[in-house]
Amino acid sequence: MYRRHGQKLSLIFLACDLGVTAIAWFTAYWLRFALWPAQHGVPDLHLVVEALPLVLLMAAIAYRVCGLYEIHRLRQLPRELGEVCKAGGLLFLLAIAAAFYRRDLYESRLALALFPMIDVGLLVVVRRILWQALTHFRSRGLNRARAVIVGSGRLGRTVAETVGNHAWTALEVVGYVDRPSPGES
């Protein structure tokens, strides 16, 4: 059950991340040639568009390798920021390697330097918004998961009470599992 929900969430995050990466790719091109003069002229936009599928493929690989799609209910900002920075750095290295290998006509070094900074910044903002939306939906009872608590003693009851008081976890305690008492068989 959890794996099925985790896969759906991973696909949502992947789609958003790739959309953000495409926006960052075009924004880096626009910023480079709108704010700084180009000695050799402005390259055609179709060269940037032609490079986009390769950039998105490399982004999907970099993001997956760096663990951006391991869904955790208690995702913390510092850990996610570190993973996004690693993924952005790996994508930057892959993009540079691909540009040198292909001897691409669109190889503005400044645009390639702007791209990971814009990409990482946008990814962090969009992923935080997605996590906040997910927390909101979970507190409203959507995307709930069922949990069985091992042990029915004082600690088990405390865990059940804590989970019940924190709706944002989206966990529903459905029962307890405990070993039989000495008199039972």
C-alpha positions as CSV (number, residue, x, y, z in Angstrom):
1,M,0.0,0.0,0.0
2,Y,2.7,2.5,1.0
3,R,4.8,1.7,-2.1
4,R,1.8,2.4,-4.3
5,H,1.3,5.9,-2.7
6,G,5.1,6.5,-2.7
7,Q,5.3,5.8,-6.4
8,K,2.5,8.2,-7.2
9,L,4.2,10.9,-5.1
10,S,7.5,10.2,-6.8
11,L,5.9,10.6,-10.2
12,I,4.3,13.9,-9.1
13,F,7.7,15.2,-7.8
14,L,9.5,14.0,-10.9
15,A,7.0,15.8,-13.2
16,C,7.4,19.0,-11.2
17,D,11.1,18.7,-11.0
18,L,11.5,18.3,-14.8
19,G,9.1,21.2,-15.4
20,V,11.2,23.4,-13.0
21,T,14.4,22.2,-14.8
22,A,12.9,23.2,-18.2
23,I,12.0,26.6,-16.8
24,A,15.5,27.0,-15.4
25,W,17.1,26.0,-18.7
26,F,15.1,28.7,-20.6
27,T,15.5,31.3,-17.8
28,A,19.3,30.9,-17.9
29,Y,19.3,31.4,-21.6
30,W,17.1,34.5,-21.3
31,L,19.1,36.0,-18.4
32,R,22.4,35.4,-20.1
33,F,21.5,37.2,-23.3
34,A,19.1,39.8,-21.9
35,L,21.5,41.1,-19.2
36,W,25.0,40.7,-20.7
37,P,26.1,41.6,-24.2
38,A,27.0,38.7,-26.5
39,Q,30.2,39.1,-28.5
40,H,29.2,36.5,-31.2
41,G,25.5,37.3,-31.3
42,V,22.5,35.7,-29.6
43,P,22.1,32.0,-30.5
44,D,18.8,31.0,-31.9
45,L,16.2,29.8,-29.4
46,H,15.8,26.5,-31.4
47,L,19.3,25.5,-30.4
48,V,18.2,25.8,-26.7
49,V,15.0,23.9,-27.5
50,E,16.9,21.1,-29.2
51,A,19.1,20.6,-26.2
52,L,16.2,20.5,-23.8
53,P,15.3,16.8,-24.1
54,L,18.9,15.8,-23.3
55,V,19.0,18.2,-20.4
56,L,15.7,16.7,-19.0
57,L,17.0,13.1,-19.4
58,M,20.2,14.0,-17.6
59,A,18.1,15.8,-14.9
60,A,15.9,12.7,-14.4
61,I,19.1,10.6,-14.0
62,A,20.8,13.0,-11.7
63,Y,17.8,13.5,-9.5
64,R,17.1,9.8,-9.2
65,V,20.8,9.0,-8.4
66,C,20.9,11.7,-5.7
67,G,17.8,10.3,-4.0
68,L,15.3,13.0,-4.6
69,Y,12.4,10.5,-5.0
70,E,12.8,8.6,-1.8
71,I,9.5,9.7,-0.2
72,H,9.7,10.2,3.6
73,R,6.8,11.4,5.7
74,L,9.1,13.5,7.9
75,R,11.2,15.1,5.1
76,Q,13.4,17.9,6.6
77,L,14.6,21.0,4.7
78,P,18.4,20.7,5.5
79,R,18.5,17.1,4.2
80,E,16.4,17.9,1.1
81,L,18.5,21.0,0.4
82,G,21.7,18.9,0.5
83,E,20.2,16.4,-1.9
84,V,18.9,19.1,-4.3
85,C,22.4,20.7,-4.3
86,K,24.1,17.4,-5.0
87,A,21.6,16.7,-7.8
88,G,22.1,20.2,-9.2
89,G,25.9,19.8,-9.2
90,L,25.7,16.4,-10.9
91,L,23.3,17.8,-13.5
92,F,25.8,20.7,-14.1
93,L,28.6,18.3,-14.6
94,L,26.5,16.1,-17.0
95,A,25.4,19.2,-19.0
96,I,29.0,20.4,-19.4
97,A,30.2,16.9,-20.4
98,A,27.3,16.7,-23.0
99,A,28.1,20.2,-24.4
100,F,31.8,19.3,-24.9
101,Y,31.0,15.9,-26.3
102,R,28.4,17.2,-28.8
103,R,30.4,20.3,-29.5
104,D,27.1,22.1,-29.2
105,L,26.5,25.3,-31.0
106,Y,24.7,26.6,-27.9
107,E,27.5,26.5,-25.3
108,S,27.3,29.8,-23.5
109,R,29.5,29.2,-20.4
110,L,27.7,32.0,-18.5
111,A,24.3,30.4,-19.3
112,L,25.6,27.0,-18.2
113,A,26.8,28.6,-14.9
114,L,23.5,30.3,-14.3
115,F,21.5,27.2,-15.0
116,P,22.4,25.1,-11.9
117,M,21.9,28.1,-9.6
118,I,18.5,28.9,-11.0
119,D,17.6,25.2,-11.1
120,V,18.6,24.5,-7.5
121,G,16.8,27.6,-6.2
122,L,13.6,26.8,-8.0
123,L,13.7,23.2,-7.1
124,V,14.0,23.9,-3.4
125,V,11.1,26.4,-3.5
126,V,8.8,24.2,-5.6
127,R,9.5,21.1,-3.6
128,R,8.8,23.0,-0.3
129,I,5.5,24.1,-1.8
130,L,4.7,20.5,-2.8
131,W,5.5,19.2,0.7
132,Q,3.4,21.9,2.3
133,A,0.5,21.1,0.0
134,L,0.9,17.4,0.8
135,T,0.9,18.2,4.6
136,H,-2.2,20.2,4.1
137,F,-4.0,17.4,2.3
138,R,-2.8,14.9,4.8
139,S,-4.2,17.0,7.7
140,R,-7.5,17.0,5.9
141,G,-7.6,13.2,5.7
142,L,-6.3,12.6,2.2
143,N,-3.4,10.3,1.4
144,R,-3.8,8.4,4.7
145,A,-1.9,5.3,5.6
146,R,-2.9,2.6,8.1
147,A,-0.5,1.6,10.9
148,V,-0.4,-1.3,13.4
149,I,1.4,-0.7,16.6
150,V,3.6,-3.4,18.0
151,G,2.9,-3.7,21.7
152,S,-0.2,-2.7,23.6
153,G,1.5,-1.5,26.8
154,R,2.0,2.0,28.0
155,L,4.4,2.9,25.2
156,G,2.1,1.5,22.5
157,R,-0.8,3.6,23.8
158,T,1.4,6.7,23.9
159,V,2.5,6.1,20.3
160,A,-1.2,5.7,19.3
161,E,-2.1,8.9,21.2
162,T,0.7,10.9,19.6
163,V,-0.1,9.7,16.1
164,G,-3.8,10.5,16.7
165,N,-2.9,14.0,17.9
166,H,-0.8,14.8,14.8
167,A,-3.1,14.5,11.8
168,W,-0.3,15.8,9.4
169,T,1.4,12.4,9.7
170,A,-1.7,10.9,7.8
171,L,-1.4,7.7,9.8
172,E,-4.4,5.9,11.1
173,V,-3.9,3.4,13.9
174,V,-6.0,0.4,13.2
175,G,-4.8,-1.9,16.0
176,Y,-2.2,-3.4,18.2
177,V,-0.1,-6.5,17.9
178,D,1.2,-8.0,21.1
179,R,2.4,-11.3,22.4
180,P,0.0,-13.3,24.4
181,S,0.0,-12.9,28.2
182,P,1.5,-15.8,30.2
183,G,-1.9,-17.3,31.0
184,E,-3.2,-17.3,27.4
185,S,-2.4,-19.9,24.7
